[in-house]
Amino acid sequence: MKTILARTKIASLQTSSIKERFAILLNLVKIKISLLVTFSAAAGYVLTAGQIKIGTLVVTAAVFFLASGSCALNQYQEREIDELMERTKSRPLPSRKLDPGAALWVASSLIFLGSVILFYAAGLAPLALGLLAVLWYNGLYTPLKQKTAFAAIAGALVGAIPPILGWVSGRGSILDSRIWGVALFFFIWQVPHFWLLLLDFSRDYDKAGLPSITKIFSTEQIKRIIFIWLLSTGISGLCVFSFYAVHLRFVHFLLLASTSWHIWNAFHFFRSYSEDVDLRAAFTKLNMYAVLLLFLLSSDKLLGSSG
């Protein structure tokens, strides 16, 4: 019966509207995550090149294809787990809107396309970084999530690679300390980014039988751990000033203001955390801070320096 139902739903995709097919594709590639990865790589390119040119757009497109393919592959890998969780059971594969073989084909095609474009547009070093990110995310982090509640720490490396990839694509040196300051920020940011999401859907993780920090630590302990990571994210944001010189005063002020806002949010989380706290709001604010930091650094490079 399930097989017949699956075939019926997959067949219905053939007659679904273009809008519905597009929505399924966007869901498959986790469009928000893919866009954030792409933006951080584009910012890394701008930070060294000092301008937006054709090369920037081509590398950005390549990174988007790689990130999208990696996310689609992740959904293929976790399709059985996704079926058990409320948050993910409506995704294309567990909901039977898309055949696993088709998803794997889309993922492989996007990764291949992104790799080819990145190689011809930027060279071997950026390609190696891009493939490292894919291998780390799909080959290490994804299976590790089923083994340990601390997979996010190992997986945080994935967040640090895109800005370095963009920097190297823009002909910046991989040994330049400036981009490593930005990469450090994203490495630290990735951990509370994942754990806040995990806490928001902790029952889903329990239902799917996945390891979770909620099974290891008490609520108070988790509060302190996440607070430390949130505070560390803000401190690493301030440390970006030590690695990367900001030219425009208003950008300098906005960076300080946004970091102060983030640190205030961290203390607010620490003081008010309870079972009823709005974890999604904390998650959103954390991501807003990361995007804002990239936007301000890129704006300073474009407007305040010729490179």
N, C-alpha and C positions, 0 to 999 in steps of 0.2 A: 504493500500500500504506500509506504513512504517513497519507494522508488518511482511509482507511478505519479505521485504528487510532485516529486522533485522534477521529473521530466516535463510535467505539465507546466510548472512554473518557469523552468528554463525555456521551454518552447514559447511561453507567453512573452519572453524577452524579445523574441524575433519580431513580434507584432506590436511591441510597446512603442511609444512615441520617442522621438529623438531626445526630448527633454528628460524622459524617464531613464533612457540609456545613459545620458550624460550624468544624471544624478547618481546612477549606480557606479559609473566610472570614478566620479569624484569621491564617493564613499570608499571605493576600493583602494584608492591611492592616498587616503587620509589627507585630503587637500590642505587642511590647516597646518598639519605638521610639515608637509612637503613645502608649503609656501614659506614657513618660518625658516626651514633649513636653507631654502633658496635665498631668502633675504639676508641671512647671516653670511652666506658665501659671496653674494653681491656686495655687501658692505665691506668684506675683507678685500675684494678687488678694488673698490673705490678708495679704501684707506691707503693703498700703495700707489695706485695709478693716478689718483687725484682728479679723475674725470670719468664721465660715463660715455663710452664709445661703443662701436660695433662689437668689439671683443668682449666688453662687459656683458652685453646682451646675449651673445652666443654662449659664453661660459655659464651665465645665469640659466639659460634654457637647458644646457647640458646637465647642470646640477639638479634642476627641477625634474628632468626625466629620470635621473639616477635615484633621487629621493622618492619619487612616485613609484618607481619600480620596486625599490626596497620595501616601501610600505605595503604595496600589493603582495609582494612575496611573504611579508610578515603575516598578512591576513590568510594567505594560503597555508602557512605553517601552523597557524593557531585556529583554524576553522572549527575544529572539534571543541576546543576550549571556549571559543567565542559563542558557541551554541548553548553553553551552560550559563552564561551570564546575561543579566537583563540589559546591561549597557551595550553589549555587543551582539546580541542575538539577532538584531535586525540588519546587521551588515550583509552585504551581497551573498557571501558564501553560506553562512548558517541559515539565512532566510530562504535559501535556494533560488535566489534571483539570478545567480550566475553559477555556471558549472566550474568546479575546481580546475579542470583542465584549461578552461578559457582564462581563468584568473592567472594561472601559471604562465600561460602564453603572453598575456598582457604584461606581467611582471618582467619576464625574460626580455621581451621586446623593448620595454622602456629602459631597462638596465643596459642592454646592448646599444640602443640608440644614444643614450646619454654618454656611454663610454667612448663611442666612435667620435661623437661631436667634441667631447672634452679633449680627446687625444689630438685631433687635428686643429683644434682652436687654441689649445694651451700647452700641449706637450705631455711627456711621459710622467713627470713628477705630479702634476695635478690629477692625472688619471689614476696613478697609484694611490693617492690620498682618497680619491672618490671610491675606488674599489675597496680600500681598507675600511672605509666607513660602512659600506654595504656588507662586507664580510663580518665586521665586528657586530653590526646590528642584527643581521640575520643568522650568522654562523655561531656567534657567542652569546650575545645578550638575550636573544629570543629563547633559545633552549635553556639558558641559565635561569630564566624567570621561573621555570618549573622545578628548579633545584634548590634555590636559596632566596630568602627574603631580601638579601642585600645585592641582588643583581643590578639594581639601579646605580650602584657605585661603579661597577665595571662598565655598565652601559653608558655612563656619563661621558666617556671618551667620545662617543658619537657626536655629542653636542659641541665638542671642542674642535672637531676636524673641519667643518664647513668654512669658518672664517679663515683658517690657515690655507685651505684649498683655494679660496678666492684670492688671498694675498699672493700666493705662489703663481696663480694664473695671471695676475697683474704684474708679474716679473719682480715681485718682492722676494727677498731672501728668507728661506724657511728658518734661518738662524737669527733673524731679527727679533729682538726682545719685545718690540712693540706689539706684534701680532700674538705673541705668546701671552701677553697680559690680557688681551681680549679672549684668547682661547681658554685661559685659566678661569676667567669669569664664567664662560659658558659651561665649563666642566663642573664648576661648583653649582651653578644654577640648575643644572639638569637633575640633580638629586632631589631637592625639595619639589621641583616640578613634577617628578614621578610620584613621590610619596604623598603629596597632597591629593593627587588624583586617586592613588590607591586607597587612601583613607576615605575619600568620598564614596568609593564603591567597594568598601572592605567586605561587605556581605557577598558581593559577586565573587570576589577572590576566594572566600571561604567555600562558596557553593561549587566553584570549579576545582577546588582542592589545590589551589596554588599557595605556595609559601607567602606569608605576609608578616610584616613587623608587628601587626596587632596580635599575633599568636606568641610573640616573643617578649614584648614590652607592655607595660601598663599604659593607660591613657596619659598619665602624668609624665611617664618616661618618654613616650612618643612626642608629647608636646615639647619637651625640652630638646629632644634630638632635632626635630624639625625647626625649632626656633634657632638653634645653633647654625643649622645649614642656611636658614634665611638670613641670619645676621652675617654669616660668612659671605653670602652672595653680595650683600651690600658693601661689605668691607672690600671684597675683590673689585666691586664697581669703583670704589674710591681709588684702589690701587692702579686702575687703568690710567689714572693721571700720572702715575710714576713711570709707566711704560710708554704712554702716548701723550705727546705735548698738544694741548688744546690751544688754538690760536685766537678764537673769538671769545670775547668776554661774556656775551649773552649765552653762548653755548656752555661755557664754563659754569655759569650760574645755574643754568637749567640742569646740567649734569649733577651738580651738588644738590639742587632742590629735589630732583627725582630720586637720588640716592637717599636723601633724608626722608622723603616720603616712603620709600621702601622699608627703611629701617624702622620708621614709626609703625608701619603695617606689621612688621615682624614682632615688635613689642606688643602691639594690639592683639595679635594672634596668641602670644604667650600669656597675656593677662586674661583673655576671654575664652580660650579654647574649652569646648565642652562637646557633648554629643550632638548638640543642636547648632554648633558653629557653622557658618556658611563657608565650607571648605572650597566650594567652587569659586566664590568671590576671591578668596585668598589665592587660589590657583590662577585666576584671571589677572589679578593685580601683579603677581610675580612675572607672568608672561609679558604684561604691558611694560614693566620695568625693563626687561631684556630688550624688547623691540625699541623702546624709547632710547636706551643707551646706544644701540646700533645706529638709530636714525640721527641722533645728535652728533656722534662721532663722524658719521659720513657727511653730514651737513657742514660740519666744521672743516673737513678736508676739502669739500667742493667749493665752499665760499671763502674760506680763510687762508688757503694755501695753494700755491701752484704745483705742489707736490715736491 
